[in-house]
Amino acid sequence: MQQIINFLIKYRNLLLYLFLMVIALSFTIQSHDYHRNTAIHSTGYLTGNVLSTKTGIYDYFDLDDQNKKLSTENAMLRMKLLEISDTLLGEESTFLFTDNIPYKVFPARVMKNDFYKSDNFITIDIGSDQGIESDMGVICPTGIVGVVDRSSDQFSRVISILNSQISLNAQIKGTATIGSLKWDGNNPYTMSLEDVPRLAKVNKGDTIITGKQSTTFPPDILIGVIKDAELTENGSRYKINVELFNDMTNLDYVNVIKNRDKAALQVIDTLGTNE
């Protein structure tokens, strides 16, 4: 209490001046229309700036929630786009299987992404608690990303397409020509489509997509375009260099794809070998 009294005594002249100035301003504003309008305008401008700054701060701290909502919406849009591209996917707003929809989409975020080794892996922020299992495909808006390798409760490790140990079924768009998509461990922006028959029509600029024989990815997911091609194995097959649509060095939000019918399809594929 004594400190407050000492403060008032020490700054009594300044406080008296400020008090009298406030009273004078109040009388001036109340008695003159021009000053009153100017004061109202200035107050409104100041208040608007304060509220705008406040909103900006709230929006910044709300970005994570908004990004999660957008990621979920993008997953649903992905299913709609796949339906339009003549696959078995349909509109799925609850992420539940129905009789005619064999795929389920899980939005996720990349926590770690390697692309400078010969065998690269990616870590995403969802795991077995969210229904993630090994061998599920991972895609992003611009192409394929990899295949789930293993999962803990909350996280999963994904084998990147930039991994020399992975081989994926791919197809030249508009044809029935398929091949094996592989990475040679060098350029993160290109892959090779191998084992393509010599009689296949291969043109620079043709689009490469996921093949219909794949049980990991839905068909018709974009992969890249043919950069160039050369005949190998005594001229019997093509090795095609594919420039990826997807920038594997810059990943953020992805979608994990679960194929409900994968196990059943694999059983059918093995029936002939077991007879």
C-alpha positions in Angstrom: 0.0 0.0 0.0 2.8 2.4 0.9 4.4 1.7 -2.5 1.2 2.8 -4.3 1.1 6.0 -2.2 4.7 6.7 -3.0 4.0 6.2 -6.7 1.1 8.6 -6.7 3.1 11.3 -4.9 6.1 10.8 -7.2 4.1 11.1 -10.4 1.3 13.4 -9.2 2.0 16.1 -11.8 2.0 13.7 -14.7 -1.1 11.9 -13.5 -2.9 15.2 -13.0 -1.9 16.3 -16.5 -3.2 13.1 -18.0 -6.5 13.3 -16.1 -7.1 16.9 -17.2 -6.2 16.0 -20.8 -8.7 13.2 -20.8 -11.4 15.5 -19.5 -10.6 18.1 -22.1 -10.7 15.6 -24.9 -14.0 14.3 -23.7 -15.5 17.8 -23.7 -14.0 18.6 -27.1 -15.4 15.3 -28.7 -18.9 15.8 -27.2 -19.2 19.4 -28.3 -17.9 19.2 -31.9 -19.3 16.8 -34.5 -16.1 16.7 -36.5 -14.0 15.7 -33.5 -16.6 13.1 -32.4 -16.7 11.5 -35.9 -12.9 11.4 -36.1 -12.6 9.8 -32.6 -15.2 7.2 -33.6 -13.4 6.4 -36.8 -10.0 6.1 -35.1 -11.4 3.9 -32.3 -13.0 1.6 -34.9 -9.8 1.4 -36.9 -7.8 0.5 -33.7 -10.4 -2.0 -32.6 -10.4 -3.6 -36.0 -6.7 -4.0 -36.0 -6.7 -5.5 -32.6 -9.4 -8.0 -33.5 -7.7 -8.8 -36.8 -4.4 -9.5 -34.9 -6.3 -11.6 -32.4 -8.0 -13.6 -35.1 -4.7 -14.2 -36.9 -3.1 -15.5 -33.7 -6.1 -17.9 -33.1 -6.0 -19.0 -36.7 -2.3 -19.8 -36.4 -2.7 -22.0 -33.4 -5.8 -23.6 -35.0 -3.8 -24.6 -38.2 -3.2 -28.1 -37.0 -6.9 -28.9 -36.5 -7.7 -27.3 -39.8 -5.1 -29.3 -41.6 -6.4 -32.5 -40.1 -10.0 -31.6 -41.2 -8.6 -30.9 -44.7 -6.7 -34.1 -44.8 -9.9 -36.1 -44.0 -11.9 -34.2 -46.6 -9.1 -34.9 -49.2 -9.3 -38.6 -48.4 -13.0 -38.6 -49.1 -12.4 -36.6 -52.3 -9.8 -39.1 -53.3 -12.4 -41.9 -53.1 -14.8 -39.8 -55.3 -12.1 -39.2 -57.9 -11.2 -42.9 -58.0 -14.8 -43.7 -58.6 -15.0 -41.3 -61.5 -11.9 -42.9 -63.0 -13.8 -46.1 -63.4 -12.5 -48.1 -60.5 -14.4 -50.1 -57.8 -14.4 -47.1 -55.5 -17.5 -45.2 -54.6 -18.6 -42.3 -52.4 -17.6 -43.1 -48.8 -18.1 -40.4 -46.2 -17.8 -42.7 -43.1 -14.7 -44.7 -44.3 -16.7 -47.9 -43.8 -16.8 -50.7 -46.4 -20.0 -51.5 -48.3 -20.7 -54.3 -50.7 -19.6 -52.5 -53.8 -16.7 -50.4 -52.3 -13.7 -52.6 -51.6 -11.4 -49.8 -50.5 -10.9 -47.8 -47.3 -8.9 -44.5 -47.1 -7.0 -43.4 -44.1 -5.6 -39.8 -44.0 -2.1 -39.5 -42.4 0.8 -37.2 -42.1 4.5 -37.9 -42.9 6.7 -37.6 -39.8 10.0 -38.7 -41.4 10.9 -39.1 -45.0 14.2 -40.6 -46.3 15.1 -40.2 -50.0 18.9 -40.1 -50.1 19.7 -43.8 -49.4 19.4 -46.8 -51.7 16.7 -48.3 -49.5 14.4 -45.5 -48.1 11.6 -45.6 -45.6 8.9 -43.2 -44.5 7.2 -42.8 -41.0 3.5 -41.8 -40.8 1.5 -40.8 -37.8 -1.1 -43.5 -37.8 -0.8 -47.2 -36.8 -2.6 -50.3 -35.8 -4.9 -48.4 -33.4 -6.3 -46.7 -36.6 -6.5 -50.0 -38.5 -3.2 -49.8 -40.4 -1.7 -53.1 -41.5 1.3 -54.2 -43.5 1.1 -54.3 -47.3 -1.4 -51.4 -47.5 -0.6 -48.9 -50.3 0.2 -45.2 -49.5 -0.6 -42.5 -52.0 -0.7 -38.7 -52.1 -2.6 -36.3 -54.4 0.1 -36.5 -57.1 0.9 -40.2 -57.2 2.0 -43.3 -55.3 4.3 -43.1 -52.2 5.0 -46.6 -51.0 3.7 -49.7 -49.1 3.2 -50.1 -45.4 6.0 -52.3 -43.9 5.1 -52.5 -40.2 2.9 -50.7 -37.6 3.0 -49.9 -33.9 0.0 -48.6 -32.0 0.3 -45.0 -33.3 2.9 -45.0 -36.1 3.7 -47.0 -39.3 6.8 -47.5 -41.3 6.3 -47.3 -45.1 8.6 -48.8 -47.7 9.2 -45.8 -50.0 9.0 -46.3 -53.8 12.5 -45.0 -53.6 13.7 -48.4 -52.3 15.7 -50.8 -54.4 13.9 -53.8 -52.8 10.4 -52.9 -53.9 8.8 -53.8 -57.2 5.3 -52.6 -58.2 2.8 -53.5 -60.9 2.4 -50.6 -63.3 0.8 -50.1 -66.7 1.1 -47.8 -69.7 -2.2 -45.8 -69.7 -4.6 -46.6 -72.6 -3.0 -50.0 -73.2 -2.9 -53.4 -71.6 0.9 -53.3 -71.3 2.2 -53.9 -67.8 5.7 -54.0 -66.3 7.6 -53.9 -63.0 8.3 -50.5 -61.5 11.6 -50.3 -59.8 14.1 -47.7 -58.4 17.8 -47.9 -59.2 18.9 -46.0 -56.1 20.0 -42.8 -57.8 17.6 -40.1 -59.0 14.6 -39.6 -56.6 12.6 -38.1 -59.4 12.7 -41.1 -61.8 12.0 -44.8 -61.7 12.3 -47.7 -64.2 9.5 -49.7 -65.8 11.0 -53.0 -66.6 10.0 -56.3 -68.3 7.9 -54.5 -70.9 7.6 -56.7 -74.1 9.4 -55.5 -77.3 6.1 -55.4 -79.3 4.5 -53.0 -76.8 3.8 -49.5 -78.1 6.1 -47.2 -76.1 6.1 -43.5 -76.8 7.9 -40.7 -75.0 5.4 -38.7 -72.9 3.0 -41.6 -72.4 1.5 -41.8 -68.9 2.3 -44.6 -66.4 -0.4 -45.7 -63.9 -0.9 -48.4 -61.4 -2.0 -51.7 -63.0 -5.2 -53.6 -62.6 -3.2 -56.6 -61.4 -2.1 -54.8 -58.2 -3.9 -55.7 -54.9 -2.0 -53.0 -53.0 -3.1 -49.9 -55.0 -6.3 -49.2 -56.8 -6.0 -49.1 -60.6 -5.4 -45.9 -62.6 -3.4 -44.0 -59.9 -1.0 -41.7 -61.7 2.7 -42.5 -61.4 4.6 -40.5 -64.1 5.4 -40.1 -67.8 7.8 -42.0 -70.1 11.1 -40.0 -70.3 12.9 -42.5 -72.6 13.2 -46.2 -73.3 15.8 -48.7 -74.5 15.7 -52.4 -75.5 17.5 -54.9 -73.2 18.0 -58.6 -73.0 19.0 -59.0 -76.7 16.2 -56.6 -77.8 13.4 -58.7 -76.3 12.2 -56.2 -73.6 12.1 -52.5 -72.9 13.5 -50.7 -69.9 11.6 -47.5 -69.6 12.7 -44.4 -67.6 9.7 -42.9 -65.9 9.7 -39.3 -64.6 7.5 -39.3 -61.5 4.6 -36.9 -61.0 5.2 -37.1 -57.3 8.0 -35.2 -55.6 9.3 -37.8 -53.2 11.6 -35.3 -51.5 8.7 -33.1 -50.4 5.9 -35.2 -48.7 3.4 -34.0 -46.0 -0.1 -35.4 -46.1 -0.8 -38.9 -47.5 -3.6 -41.4 -47.8 -3.3 -45.1 -46.8 -5.4 -47.5 -48.9 -6.8 -50.7 -47.6 -8.2 -53.2 -50.0 -10.9 -55.3 -48.4 -10.7 -58.0 -51.0 -6.9 -58.4 -51.0 -6.8 -61.6 -49.1 -9.5 -63.2 -51.2 -7.8 -62.2 -54.4 -4.5 -63.7 -53.2 -6.2 -66.9 -52.3 -7.6 -67.1 -55.9 -4.1 -66.4 -57.3 -2.6 -69.3 -55.3 -5.3 -71.9 -56.1 -3.6 -73.0 -59.3 -0.2 -73.5 -57.6 -1.7 -75.7 -54.8 -3.4 -78.2 -57.1 
